[in-house]
């Protein structure tokens, strides 16, 4: 039963993020353009490595999962 609740909450979080991404793209316009995101563009070559953005996503997800696990114990 606990796993079901966890999946329900994670699903709701994903729905909220998806709706935000679709209907309010200006709120996340800064994402991917943070200092530390690597972008190299040359003729015939493009490399984009969002290092800082992915570290931020990892931090937020770790905090959310930590809170959820404490909430369900």
Beta strands, then each sheet from edge to edge (+ up, - down):
strand 1: 38-42
strand 2: 45-49
sheet 1: 1+ 2-
end
